[in-house]
């Protein structure tokens, strides 16, 4: 059954934003070597969007995708040993015939192997940074913001997700000139420099990170070609229609995939596409070698700047995937359970919150394509009144449920695509409630009391979540403890 997984909430005028205060550069801490090391061992969000029509949620483990099903133009060079994301079984007569005899047995073996790999607890946590590596790479570029993250919006009960916005008009994109006129500070990009934002209490909660050296220019090019081919093939074959490029988040082709629990779902499920052509496109993207490396790099940056929160993700999703082996990970080298591949041609996000994500959680964003990042494609953080120059191949980490964000428009004739990874707050709530919904928990013996204990008093869970953020003074110690 088709559904939308995002709220449809719209956004308030820019003029109503509070003044975030003056931002100052406070110092440097160069983590380039760490990121290069992470990228070398891992084979990416600009923003998250609701699925287009035809996306559904299934609560079973479908038949795994074979290498022969991939689109060569989209998958490019891929690792045949990489986990193959499953496809739901087809209902055609041909497929039913293929499910007989030896082919059915081979399918069962592939499915069992895929499910076994899902339960491994080593594939994600092994990518966390080692304390010895951290001591070796000890320079970042701090940006201090005169605001506190605990003042950012979040929902009330349990603080599992972001606060939903009122439906007043549509969000839009903002030009650099408009932002400057509103008093926004434009943070320039410096090659090889990683810029991290601290709040008034020195908590690390956002940042824009330079791409690694080495062959990353080739990774960027291959990743861009993958998403470009997905768009061209999808539109050229009629698998997607031009009207599907227009939605409340912008005007671009968005292909989300992964594990979801939002929008009225009763339990976690795998996001997939009813049309076989769309399923092939989505899974071909997931198998692309460059896309997998970018996804692993995004996850490693998350683990680097927020090791305690990263551990919380690892522990939660280890429990989730062990309890529900029918759920399928996008990548075995990333902690994030869901991703959106924003295939352009101009993936420019309107201002928005990702309110279904974990309220204090972090989202990873990587733009790709060919555009002048000095003129457009900036990453805007509206609550902070700043905008980062955001070139192709760089990666941002932001609390997307708590910070309103978007992009400035690119120039005519340019191309911008992006990769987003994120986690729905409902998944964390499902695990905390004992793998059941709040309704089922309350209906059990002493259920309301149990729920109140789990949700904690007003603001308590939000405050505890923010304690998982590191500071410059605690970062090395936090890594040593996890």
Secondary structure, DSSP 8 states (H G I E B T S, - for coil): -B---S-------GGG-------EEEEEE--HHHHHHHHHH-----------TTEEEESS--EE--GGGS-HHHH-SB-TTS---EE----SHHHHHHTSHHHHHHHHHHHHHHHHHHT-SHHHHTTS--HHHHHH--EEEEEE-SS-GGGS---SGGG-B-------S------HHHHHHTT-EEE---TT--EEEE-TT-BEEEEEE---STTHHHHHHHHHHHHHHHHHHHHHTTSS-GGGGEETTEEEEEEEEEEE--TT-SS-EEEEESSHHHHHHHHHHHHBHHHHHHHHHHHHHHHHH-HHHHHHHHHHHHHHHHH-TT---S-TT-S-SEEEEEEEEB----SB--TTBBTT--EEEEEEEE--TTTS--EEEGGGTEEE---TT-EEEE-TTTS-EEE----TT-EEEEEEEE-BHHHHHHHHTTSS-HHHHHHSTTHHHHHHHHH-STTHHHHHHHTTS-BTTTHHHHHHH-
